[in-house]
């Protein structure tokens, strides 16, 4: 399986997946920390991929997603966005219903 197929499989198999630097418990950048903190606050299970341990995914995903930065939040196969979008949606109350529905 090539990297692109692996990414597609991860996105398909996980209703909520965060591609981030580090892990939710030990994030390696402030943006990833903030994004995972928001998701953990909703109390729904979510998958994550530490792109620092997966350099092929780190190099390939921005091209697939047409999104250059990390973290990247995907819900039900759709790219939601990065940290700024996650924070903005959370502040407006728009993110939780999406997460709740996907995590049901």
C-alpha positions in Angstrom: 0.0 0.0 0.0 1.5 3.4 -0.9 1.3 6.4 1.3 -1.6 8.0 -0.5 -3.7 4.8 -0.1 -2.7 4.6 3.5 -3.9 8.2 4.1 -7.2 7.5 2.3 -7.7 4.4 4.4 -7.1 6.3 7.6 -9.5 9.0 6.7 -12.1 6.5 5.6 -11.8 4.2 8.6 -11.8 7.0 11.3 -14.9 9.3 11.5 -12.7 11.8 13.3 -9.0 12.0 12.7 -6.5 14.6 13.5 -3.1 14.7 11.7 -0.9 16.5 14.2 2.6 17.1 15.5 3.0 14.8 18.5 0.1 13.1 20.3 -2.9 14.6 22.1 -1.2 13.8 25.5 2.2 15.1 24.3 1.7 17.6 21.5 4.9 18.9 19.8 3.5 22.3 18.8 1.1 24.9 20.1 -1.3 24.6 17.2 -1.6 20.8 17.6 -1.9 21.2 21.3 -4.8 23.6 20.9 -6.6 21.5 18.3 -6.3 18.3 20.3 -7.4 20.1 23.5 -10.6 21.3 21.8 -11.4 17.8 20.5 -10.6 16.1 23.8 -13.0 18.6 25.5 -15.9 17.2 23.5 -15.4 13.8 25.1 -15.6 11.9 21.8 -13.1 9.3 20.6 -10.9 10.5 17.8 -8.0 9.0 16.0 -4.7 10.9 15.4 -1.6 10.5 13.4 1.7 11.9 14.7 3.2 13.3 11.4 6.6 13.7 13.1 6.8 9.9 13.3 5.4 9.5 9.7 7.5 11.7 7.4 5.9 10.2 4.3 2.4 11.2 5.5 3.7 14.6 6.5 5.0 15.1 2.9 2.0 13.6 1.1 -1.0 14.8 3.0 -0.7 18.5 2.2 -0.8 17.7 -1.5 -3.8 15.4 -1.2 -5.7 17.8 1.0 -4.6 21.0 -0.8 -3.9 22.3 2.7 -0.2 23.1 3.5 -0.1 23.1 7.3 -0.7 20.9 10.3 -2.7 20.1 12.3 -5.4 18.9 9.9 -8.8 17.8 11.2 -10.9 15.4 9.0 -14.4 14.5 9.9 -16.4 11.9 8.0 -13.9 12.0 5.1 -14.0 15.8 4.8 -11.2 18.2 5.7 -12.5 20.7 8.3 -9.2 22.7 8.5 -6.3 23.6 10.7 -6.0 25.1 14.1 -7.4 28.6 13.3 -10.5 27.1 11.7 -10.9 24.6 14.5 -10.7 27.3 17.2 -13.0 29.7 15.3 -15.6 26.9 14.7 -15.4 25.9 18.4 -15.9 29.5 19.6 -18.9 29.9 17.4 -20.4 26.6 18.5 -20.2 25.1 15.0 -17.7 22.4 15.6 -19.3 20.4 18.5 -22.4 19.4 16.5 -20.2 18.1 13.7 -18.0 16.1 16.2 -21.0 14.9 18.1 -22.7 13.6 15.0 -19.5 11.9 13.7 -18.7 10.4 17.1 -22.2 9.0 17.7 
